[in-house]
Amino acid sequence: MTNPYATQLGDSDPLHVVATTPQRLEQLSALLGEDGMQQSVAPGKWTAREILCHLADCEVAFAFRLRQTLAENFHVMQPFDQDRWASAYAAYEAPEALSVFSALR
């Protein structure tokens, strides 16, 4: 099975990308500023802040899944409904989401 995300890496070292993503997200957030974080690229699409919240949620889920996989024999991964999780994103600010992502990463 091939990694569907491998093409996004190009020539970049995957471990370097994983290690530097929190800093890159911080740079992009600063570049966008508070107003830019509230904008989306098209109607009906998530804002930059909501995308950052989603990335934080994914880190939470992936970290837990990794721990389960390492601790349990024959573990079965459980999916999560990203849209239901996203329904709470209005309560979160970008800096908090970035902190969660960075701490888990």
Secondary structure as the mmCIF struct_conf table of DSSP 4:
data_model
#
loop_
_struct_conf.conf_type_id
_struct_conf.id
_struct_conf.beg_label_comp_id
_struct_conf.beg_label_asym_id
_struct_conf.beg_label_seq_id
_struct_conf.end_label_comp_id
_struct_conf.end_label_asym_id
_struct_conf.end_label_seq_id
TURN_TY1_P TURN_TY1_P1 PRO A 4 TYR A 5
HELX_RH_AL_P HELX_RH_AL_P1 ALA A 6 LEU A 9
TURN_TY1_P TURN_TY1_P2 GLY A 10 ASP A 11
BEND BEND1 SER A 12 SER A 12
HELX_RH_AL_P HELX_RH_AL_P2 PRO A 14 MET A 37
TURN_TY1_P TURN_TY1_P3 GLN A 38 GLN A 38
STRN STRN1 SER A 40 SER A 40
BEND BEND2 VAL A 41 ALA A 42
TURN_TY1_P TURN_TY1_P4 PRO A 43 GLY A 44
BEND BEND3 LYS A 45 LYS A 45
HELX_LH_PP_P HELX_LH_PP_P1 TRP A 46 TRP A 46
STRN STRN2 THR A 47 THR A 47
HELX_RH_AL_P HELX_RH_AL_P3 ALA A 48 ALA A 71
BEND BEND4 GLU A 72 GLU A 72
TURN_TY1_P TURN_TY1_P5 ASN A 73 PHE A 74
HELX_LH_PP_P HELX_LH_PP_P2 MET A 77 PRO A 79
HELX_RH_AL_P HELX_RH_AL_P4 GLN A 82 ALA A 86
TURN_TY1_P TURN_TY1_P6 SER A 87 ALA A 88
HELX_RH_3T_P HELX_RH_3T_P1 TYR A 89 ALA A 91
HELX_RH_AL_P HELX_RH_AL_P5 ALA A 94 LEU A 104
#
